[in-house]
Amino acid sequence: MAMFDNTREVKVSGKVREFQWTNPHAYIQVVSQDGSGKSVEWSLEMGAPMYLYARGWRPKTLKAGNDVVVTIYPLRNGHPGGVVLDVTTPDGKKIGGKV
């Protein structure tokens, strides 16, 4: 976790490009817009699929094109990435907890 800044939480709003249900960590690729309207792709790391499954996640929980708001601990280096704390769907439903 040393690569993540766990002293601050950031919310990333955008569309899922890909949900990667892979070992040892799952990933969500989210495309958001920066302040100037430019598309930015975020690579968001999650736990292992076995752990996520126990928290209510499934391989098809997210699909490309889904709108999401993801709360993360961002990368320390400032690049668009981080570790997922929670994901909220457009209807306000939270998926899982801190992962």
Phi, psi and omega in degrees: 000000182297337181280350181254144178269094183275015175266352179215148178251142180234142175256129178247119178254132179176197180252139175293126172270321181200142172246113185258107180269081188231156172266145004274352180224141172276158179223149170242125174263118183240133176256122179237176178252135175277184183300335180264004179089003179282139177289135178231128178263127179257135174255112189246116185276144178233185177281187177288147180308321181298319179292315180297320180303318180294339180263008176102357179281151175223161182304334182250021180300319178242142178234154176307134180096345177296136172278134181216158166239120184247126174267128185225162158267120185285164173294141179295330185281358177086355177291158183285089180190173179170187178251135185285132172259314174201163180231134178242133178275167181302333179274008176089002181282130174271137178255123180066191177231213177295121182241000000 
